[in-house]
Amino acid sequence: MRIDRSIGKRNLILDIDKEFLSNNQKKNPKREVVAQLESFLDSSEGYKNWTVFVKDNENYIPALQLDDLSQLDLQVKNFISLKRFFVVRICLEEGKRISSENLRFVIKVLLENSVRETLFIFDLGDLSRKELLERHQYSELVKSVYQRFNEATFCVSGTSFPYSFAGSYRGELPIYERQIFDYIEKENQSAKMIYSDRASTRAGKMGGGGGPTPVRLDYPLKHDWRFIRKENNGARSKEDLYQEAALEMMKCDYWSQAVRVWGTQMIERTSLRDPYAITSPQRATAARINIHLFQQLYYHYNIENVDTEEDWED
């Protein structure tokens, strides 16, 4: 299986991508993965197919499927019988948000089955400043659920990474998901909280556009993304533009020579016009993700004091 080839047998939380399934049911209905996902979403017998799939893969931590709540009680009992930890992913994204009535029913079923130690994931999906302004209501929701499940762990997740940088040459953009989480964590200090985002990627799919793709390098900090963008009008090569952006970025006051991770080294190599450094949006994205993960992993540390060098033996 592709998951095993990617991460081996490490533990991972697994859910079903219903948007992927919906798109491919029309485009590629005969693909094996489409048929398999359809079987997982068959809610009969408490999502039996989903339960069996999880049972056969001991490192998979399943998310409860909440589309057919008439089968929720049996689904919970199925996972409890397997002695398998599961997570409760609550969608709060605009247009997909779970209703208050359904959320109350989910909580009722969990309490009736004596579920205590679980992980609640409050998923905000694609978010903006609007969700930041509404952070108090999300904090109150966490507080309300925590009062019933004080042994549980809580995660508030989402992404505010922009879909477009059109019209901007350079600048900074706030990481709203970090601001929202910090507020909720401060307001719920007794609850066990886990920070989560989408690694500075987008939750949805970005539509394509015509013309040459602009060159852009990103430099994530703890609370915002800095970027430099170069329009590609065809007069200069993209290698020239990436090198120019890298040289410019390394002269900015936010650039730190002490942050020695793969992503920053890729930018440094790009400034030297290394053909194996950043020469495409895909490589630029990979570098940004690497730096962002490092910044958030060591969010409570002085980044410049973190030793990123691994021990080496001949």
N, C-alpha and C positions, 0 to 999 in steps of 0.2 A: 504494500500500500504506500501511496505517495507520502502520507503523514509519517510513517515509520522511516522512510528513506530520508526525510527532511530532519527529523529531530530524534530518531531512535526511539528508545523505550522510556524516555523521560515523562513524568506526569504532565498532563495538559488538560485544560478545561475545554470541553467540546460542545458546540451547539450546531444547529442546522441552519445553513444560509438559505433562507426562504426566497430572498431576492434573486440569488443565483439560480435557484430551481425554477422560479417563475419565468425568468428570461430564457432559460434553456429548454423548458417544456415546449416552447414554440419553435425555437431555432434548431435544437438538437435533441428531439424527443427520444431517439433511439440510443443515445449514449448510455453506457452502463451506469455511470455515476448518477444520471438523472433518475433512472429506475430505482437505484439504491436509496437515494434521498426521498423519493416518493414513498418507498416502503417504510422509511423511518417516521414519516409524518402520518402514517396510518395509525389512527388513535385507538383502534380496537384493542381490547384486553389491556388497557392501560399503556398504550404505545409499546406493545410487546416487542416489535421488531427493533425499536430503539433500545429497549432494555437488554435484549439478547446481544445486540451489537456491542454495547458497553460491557456486558458480562464477559464477552470473548476477548476483551482488551483491557487488562487490569490497570493499565496506566492512564486510562481515559476517565476524566471526571466530568460526568454529564450535566448539562443544563436541563432543568425540567421543561417539558414542552407544554405551553399554556394555551394553545389554540382551542383545544377541546377540554374545557374544564370539567365536563361530566366524567372524564377519565382521570382527573388529577389524583383523586384519592387512591385509586388502584395503582397508578404510576408511582406515587410516593411509596406505597407498600411494596411494590416490586423492587425498588432500589434499596429500601430498608432490608428486605429479605436477602439481598445480595451483600449486605453490610458495606455498601458503596456510598462514599461521600458524594453529594450532589450539590449543585449551586442553583440559586433562584435568580434568574435574569429578568428584571422588570424593565420593560421598555417605556421610556419617558420621552422619546423623540416626538417632536411635533408631527401630528398626522398619524402616528402609530401608537400613541400613548395608551397604556392600559387604563381601563375605566376604574374609578374608585370602587365601584361595586365588585368588579372582578378581582381587584387587589385585596379587598376585604375577604373575599371567598378563598383566595390563595392562602392568606394568613390563617384563616379558620381551619383549612385542611391540614396545614403544617402543624398547627397547635394540637389538633385532634390526634395526630400521629406522633405526638411528643418529639417533634423535630426541634433540636436545640442548636447544635453546632453545625451551622451551614454558612454559606457565603451568599449574601444578597448583592447582586450587581445591579445598580441603578444606571441604566444605559441611556444617556442623553443623545447618542448618535451624533449627527452633524449639529453643532451648536454655534451660537453667535453671542453678541453682547446682550441680546434679549435674555438668554438663559443666565447670564451673569447677574442681570438685574433681578432675576427671579430666584436667586440662590437661597434666599431665606425659606421659600416654600420647600425646596429640596432638602434643606437642613431639617425642617420640621418633619418631613416625611421620614428621614433617617431616624430622628428622635422617636417618632411614634412607633416605628417597627422595632427599634432597639428596646423599647420598654417591654415588648412582648418576647423578644429574643436576645436577652442580654449576654448570651454565650456565642452569638453569631458574629461574623466578620462582615464589614460593609465596604463596598467599593462603589465609587461614583465615576463613571467613565464617559468619554466622549471625545470629539475632536473639533477644533475650531480652525484647523489649518486651511488657509484660503484656497478656493477653487481657481482664482485668477489673480495675477499681479499686474494686469494690463494697466498701462499708463503710469507705472511707477518705475523709477530708476534705481532708487535705493531707499531703505527705510527700516522700520521695525514694526512688528505686529505682536500684540499681547497674546499670551497663551491663556485663553479664557478657562480652559478645563483645569489648569493649575490654580487659578484664582478661585474658582468655584470650590474645588476640593479643599483648599486651605481654609476657606471660610467655614465649610461644613465641619471639617475636622476640629477647628477651634470651638465651634458651637456644640460639639458632641465629644468632649474630651474623654468620656467614660467608654465610648464605643471603640472597638478595634476597627481601624480604618486602613484601607489599602488604596494607594493612588493608582490610577489606570488611565491610559489614553491610547491612541492608535499610532503611537510611535511617530507622530508628526506626519501621518498620512491622512487621506480623506476617507470618510465612511462610504460615500457614494461614488458613482462612476462619473468621470469628467468627460464631457463631450469634446470631440476633436474640432479643430479649426483649420482654416486654410493658411497657406503661406509658411515661411520658415519659422521654426520654433525659437522664441527668444532664449538667449543664454542666461541662466540664473544660478548663483551660488547662495546657499543659505548657511547661516551660522547660528545655531540654537544656543540660547542662554537659559537660565533657570526659569525666567518669567516671560521671555519673549523671543521671537525669531528675528534675526537681522538678515537682510538680504541685499544683494547687488544684482541688478538685472541689466542685460545688454540686448538691445534690439538687433536682430539679425536681418539686415537688409540685403544680404547677398554680396555686398562689396568686400567683406572681409570673411576669412574662414572662421568657423566656430572654434577652432583651436586657438586662434588669436584672441577671440573674445573671452574664452574661458581663462586663458592666461592673464589677460588684462583684468578680469574680475577678481582673480585670485590675488594678484599683486595689490590691487586696490583694497581688498578685504584685509590682507595682512598688515596694512598700514592703519587700519581703523583702531580706535581706542579700546574696543571690546575684544580685540584679538589677544589671546594669551599664549605665550610661548610655553607656558607650563602645562597646558592641556595637551598631553601626548597620547592621543588615541588615533585609531586608523583613519577616521574621518578628517581630522585636522591635518594629518600627514598627507592625505590625498590632495587637500587644497594646496599644501606646500609644494607637493610634486607638480601640481598643475601650474603653479607659478614658474616652474622651471621648464614647462612645456614637455613634460614626460608623457609620451604617447600612451602609457599604461595608467595614467591618472584620470582626471575627469575630462571626458570628451563628449559626453552625452547627458541628457536629462536623467537617464536611468542611473548613471554613476553619481551624478550630483545628488540625487535622491538618496542613494545608498549612504553617501557620506553624511548627509544631513541626519538621517535616521540614527546612524552610529553615534554622532555627537549628541543628539537629543537624548537617546537612551542613557548615555553616560551622565549627562547633566541631571536627569531625573533620578537615576539610580543613586547618585551621590548628592541629592538635593539638600540634605541637612549637613553636608560636609563642606569644608573649604576645598573647592575643586583643585586648587593649585597644590594642595598638600597630599593629594591622592596619588599613590604609586601605581602606575598602570603597566609597569614593566614586569613581564613574567620571568620566572627563574628559567635558566637555560642550561642544559647539560649536553656535553658532547657525547 
